[in-house]
């Protein structure tokens, strides 16, 4: 297992534009963020150091499930009759069933080290909320989770998991915060969004003493923590005697994609490789394929810093698709800069196509994927089919970000023909 996280900013020739203070519109400083995040997370957010040591206590907890398997998807290859060699990094084996625990543990650890007693956060589909819930419980921290209302209703067992780990779970927008009350008044029938839930979590973190906000995606320190996925995969691909021509991750705010892609992208940036990197986002929330690159807020109400990002607009309200973790209006600053510089590409996947791909994967590989992960699977299938048409022996690597065993209601709706495209 790696002893360091990789910070891709160190190798970028065009580094991201600075985030801006929402009040002054001046470049953000560490002092602007320390009331919101732990001091160590803020230092990592601004770091240009290439590798950052993983604390021993964090690595000890990682060892519960890491390193995760790198699997040759031979069943999928056979079903597609493709010359491509397909691998997937199986992040579904973590205690919470997804990759999110890779960042939840260090974020909770840094708060504990600083003497923080409480954390707040948002969650889309519930994977991040579940991860931070168990991390906070381990370090003795209280946690309040604002869960997007549509997912709160669609995924009842996700909130059960969080409550089992000791978190207080609130559907968003809620009557608990001032911003939640205003959103409910303005949008009485809203299914909620990650942007709304972030606004509520940030407000609560700012108002309560000894409280910090934990974020599951978008920010550089989160992407940094997730690179343990790709760092392991590099070593495992070397053992397998292969190297990917294409690396794919599903995409909401960027944590999963960054985790699998950035360590391999290092070879492209250093001039040694020409691997393609594909972010697979939902057709219902296509910030990379149809959004604009501009400064925008990370939340609905404008409480967060202004981020240079590909965005659909912070007031964008996506359809209530079952891939709740991908229903976010913007992309992180680092990923957006890489996209702007044409160092990666993106595809948008229709909901029905993603479920079709997920069911095929389930039947030939035996793992039922989370709705978010089916987007990466669908993109991998399309690349494998293209390899067959071209007669090329490509190597495809994708990240299975989580399992779907708590999301079976969404599969039931697919089989019943109740899902829209």
SVG drawing of the C-alpha trace seen along z (x, -y; Angstrom):
<svg xmlns="http://www.w3.org/2000/svg" viewBox="-44 -43 53 58">
<polyline fill="none" stroke="black" stroke-width="0.4" points="0.0,0.0 1.3,-3.5 2.8,-5.6 2.1,-8.9 -0.7,-10.7 0.0,-12.3 -0.6,-16.0 -1.0,-16.5 -0.8,-20.3 3.0,-19.9 3.2,-18.6 0.7,-20.8 2.3,-23.3 -1.0,-25.3 -2.0,-25.3 -5.6,-26.1 -6.7,-29.7 -7.1,-30.7 -10.4,-30.3 -11.9,-33.7 -13.2,-34.9 -17.0,-35.3 -17.1,-38.7 -13.9,-40.4 -13.5,-38.6 -9.8,-38.5 -7.7,-35.3 -8.5,-32.9 -6.0,-32.5 -5.5,-29.8 -6.9,-32.1 -10.2,-32.3 -10.7,-28.5 -9.4,-27.6 -12.8,-28.5 -14.4,-26.0 -12.0,-23.1 -9.3,-21.6 -6.0,-23.4 -4.2,-20.4 -6.8,-20.0 -6.4,-23.7 -2.6,-23.3 -3.1,-20.4 -5.6,-22.4 -3.0,-25.0 0.0,-22.7 2.2,-22.4 4.3,-19.5 4.3,-16.5 3.9,-13.8 2.3,-14.1 2.9,-11.6 -0.1,-9.6 -0.3,-9.7 0.4,-6.4 -2.9,-6.3 -4.7,-6.9 -2.7,-4.1 -3.6,-1.7 -7.3,-2.3 -6.8,-2.0 -5.3,1.5 -8.8,2.7 -9.6,3.0 -6.6,1.7 -5.0,2.4 -8.2,3.0 -8.1,5.6 -7.3,4.8 -9.4,7.3 -9.2,8.5 -12.8,8.3 -12.5,11.5 -16.2,12.2 -17.0,8.8 -14.3,9.2 -15.9,12.5 -19.4,11.1 -18.3,8.2 -16.1,10.4 -13.5,7.7 -9.8,7.8 -9.5,5.1 -8.1,6.1 -10.4,4.7 -9.4,4.1 -11.3,2.6 -10.1,1.3 -12.6,2.6 -13.3,-0.1 -16.6,1.5 -14.9,3.7 -14.5,0.9 -16.6,1.1 -19.1,-1.4 -19.0,0.1 -17.3,-2.8 -14.2,-4.8 -15.4,-7.7 -13.7,-6.4 -10.3,-7.2 -10.9,-10.9 -13.3,-10.6 -10.7,-9.0 -8.0,-11.7 -10.5,-14.5 -11.9,-13.2 -8.4,-12.5 -7.2,-16.0 -10.2,-17.5 -9.5,-15.2 -5.9,-16.2 -6.9,-19.9 -9.3,-19.4 -12.5,-19.8 -15.6,-18.1 -18.2,-18.3 -18.4,-18.0 -21.1,-18.8 -21.4,-17.6 -23.7,-16.9 -24.3,-13.7 -25.9,-13.0 -26.6,-9.2 -25.3,-8.6 -21.9,-7.0 -20.0,-10.1 -22.3,-10.5 -21.8,-6.9 -18.0,-7.2 -17.7,-10.3 -20.2,-8.8 -18.0,-5.8 -14.8,-7.9 -16.2,-10.4 -17.4,-7.6 -13.9,-6.1 -12.4,-9.5 -15.2,-10.4 -16.6,-13.3 -20.3,-14.2 -21.6,-14.5 -24.6,-16.1 -25.4,-15.0 -27.7,-17.0 -28.9,-14.4 -30.4,-15.5 -34.1,-15.0 -34.6,-12.8 -31.9,-10.4 -33.3,-10.5 -36.6,-9.1 -35.1,-6.9 -32.4,-5.3 -33.8,-4.6 -31.1,-2.2 -28.3,-4.8 -29.7,-6.9 -30.1,-3.8 -26.4,-3.1 -25.4,-6.6 -27.6,-6.5 -26.2,-3.1 -22.7,-4.8 -24.1,-7.5 -24.7,-10.4 -27.7,-12.8 -29.2,-12.6 -31.5,-15.5 -33.2,-15.7 -32.2,-18.8 -33.5,-21.4 -34.5,-21.4 -36.1,-23.7 -33.0,-23.3 -30.9,-26.1 -31.9,-29.6 -30.8,-28.8 -32.8,-25.6 -35.9,-27.5 -35.4,-30.0 -34.9,-27.3 -38.0,-25.4 -40.0,-28.6 -38.6,-29.4 -38.8,-25.9 -41.6,-24.1 -41.5,-20.9 -37.7,-20.7 -36.1,-17.2 -33.0,-19.0 -29.5,-19.1 -26.0,-18.7 -25.6,-22.5 -28.5,-23.1 -27.2,-20.5 -23.7,-22.0 -25.2,-25.5 -26.9,-24.0 -23.8,-22.1 -21.6,-25.2 -24.0,-27.4 -24.1,-25.1 -20.3,-24.7 -19.9,-28.5 -22.4,-29.0 -21.5,-26.2 -18.2,-26.4 -15.7,-23.6 -17.3,-22.5 -15.7,-21.9 -17.1,-21.0 -16.1,-17.8 -16.5,-17.6 -16.6,-14.5 -15.5,-15.8 -14.4,-18.8 -11.7,-20.2 -8.0,-19.4 -7.3,-17.9 -10.1,-15.4 -8.8,-14.5 -5.3,-14.1 -6.6,-11.6 -8.3,-9.6 -5.1,-9.1 -4.3,-6.1 -6.6,-4.3 -4.4,-5.1 -1.1,-4.7 -2.1,-1.1 -3.4,-0.5 0.0,-1.6 1.8,1.1 -0.8,3.7 -0.8,3.0 3.0,3.4 2.6,6.8 0.1,7.8 2.6,6.7 0.2,4.2 -0.4,0.5 -3.7,-1.3 -4.3,-3.0 -7.6,-4.3 -8.5,-5.2 -12.1,-5.8 -13.9,-7.1 -17.5,-8.2 -17.8,-11.9 -19.8,-14.0 -17.4,-16.5 -14.2,-14.7 -13.1,-12.6 -13.4,-9.1 -12.1,-10.1 -9.2,-12.0 -8.3,-9.0 -8.0,-6.5 -6.7,-9.0 -4.2,-11.4 -1.4,-8.9 -1.4,-7.6 -1.8,-11.1 1.5,-11.9 3.2,-9.8 1.4,-11.9 2.4,-15.2 6.1,-14.0 6.1,-13.1 6.3,-9.3 2.8,-8.2 -0.2,-9.1 -3.0,-7.5 -6.5,-8.8 -8.5,-9.8 -12.3,-9.7 -14.7,-11.2 -18.2,-9.5 -20.9,-11.9 -24.7,-11.6 -26.6,-13.0 -28.9,-14.7 -26.0,-16.7 -23.4,-17.2 -21.1,-19.9 -18.0,-18.8 -19.6,-18.2 -22.1,-21.1 -21.1,-23.4 -19.1,-26.7 -15.7,-27.3 -16.1,-30.2 -16.0,-31.2 -19.0,-29.9 -20.1,-29.0 -19.8,-25.4 -23.2,-25.7 -26.7,-27.0 -26.7,-30.0 -23.2,-31.4 -21.7,-30.6 -18.6,-28.8 -15.6,-30.3 -15.9,-31.1 -14.3,-28.2 -12.9,-28.3 -14.8,-25.4 -16.9,-23.8 -20.4,-24.5 -24.0,-24.3 -24.7,-27.2 -24.9,-27.0 -28.7,-27.3 -29.0,-24.3 -31.4,-21.7 -30.7,-18.3 -33.3,-15.6 -33.8,-13.2 -31.8,-10.4 -30.7,-7.4 -27.0,-8.2 -27.4,-10.8 -23.6,-11.1 -23.2,-12.5 -26.0,-15.2 -23.6,-18.1 -23.6,-21.3 -19.8,-21.8 -16.4,-20.2 -13.4,-20.8 -10.8,-23.5 -8.0,-21.0 -10.1,-18.7 -11.6,-21.7 -8.1,-23.0 -7.1,-19.6 -10.2,-19.5 -9.6,-23.0 -6.1,-22.0 -7.4,-19.0 -5.5,-16.6 -8.7,-14.6 -12.1,-14.1 -15.6,-13.5 -18.7,-11.7 -22.3,-11.9 -24.2,-8.7 -28.0,-8.3 -29.6,-6.8 -31.1,-3.8 -27.8,-3.1 -26.0,-3.1 -28.3,-0.6 -28.1,1.6 -24.3,1.6 -24.5,2.2 -26.8,5.2 -24.5,6.8 -21.5,6.3 -23.4,7.8 -24.2,10.9 -20.8,11.5 -18.6,10.3 -20.9,11.1 -20.8,7.6 -23.8,5.3 -22.4,1.8 -23.7,-1.4 -25.7,-3.6 -22.8,-6.0 -20.3,-3.3 -22.4,-2.1 -21.5,-5.3 -17.8,-4.3 -18.8,-0.7 -20.9,-2.0 -18.1,-4.2 -15.6,-1.2 -18.0,1.0 -18.3,-1.6 -14.5,-1.8 -14.2,2.0 -16.8,2.2 -14.8,-0.5 -11.7,1.5 -13.4,4.5 -14.5,2.4 -11.0,1.1 -9.4,4.5 -7.1,2.9 -5.7,4.6 -6.4,1.8 -6.0,1.9 -8.9,0.3 -8.9,-0.5 -11.9,-1.8 -12.7,-2.4 -15.6,-0.5 -16.3,-3.2 -18.9,-1.3 -21.4,1.6 -25.1,1.1 -26.4,3.6 -28.2,0.7 -29.5,-0.7 -31.6,2.2 -34.8,0.1 -33.3,-1.8 -32.7,1.5 -36.3,2.6 -37.5,-0.6 -35.4,0.0 -36.8,3.6 -40.3,2.1 -39.7,-0.4 -40.2,-3.3 -37.0,-5.2 -36.7,-8.0 -33.8,-8.2"/>
</svg>
